[in-house]
Amino acid sequence: MLAAAGAKAESYEGVQALVSAKSRTEVSAEAVRTASAPNQNVVRGSRGAETMAVSTDRASVVAEAVRTAAAPDQNVSSGSRVNSKVISTLQNPVDARAAAANAKSSRL
C-alpha cells in the first residue's frame, strides 16, 4: 500500500542564515557589561521597594477611593436577575456632604 501511494521526502534547505540586529562585537560588549553589573545575582524583592512613575496626584486618588468606598450601591450587581439593570437611586454620601458644604458656603 505504501508503494502505491508513493513516498515523499522533505527537501533539505541547509542551515539557515543567521539574522541579528546587533553585531558580534555589540553582543560581546553587552555581555561584558551585564556580567560586571553590581547586584546581578540578588533577587528583585530583596532590594526593597522599587520606585514607580506616578501619573495621578495622591489627593485625587484618595478622594476617588473614599467616594467609591462610600457608594451606597457598590455591592449591588445586575447579574442577580436576567436582563436586570441597577439604577442607583441613592445619593453618594460624599457628594451629599460636598453639596451641603457648597450650599452652606453660598449662603454667606
Secondary structure by P-SEA (a helix, b strand, c coil): cccccbbbbbbbcccccccccccaaaaaaaaaaaaaccccccccccccbbbbbbcccaaaaaaaaaaaaaccccccccccccbbbbbbccccaaaaaaaaaaaaaaac
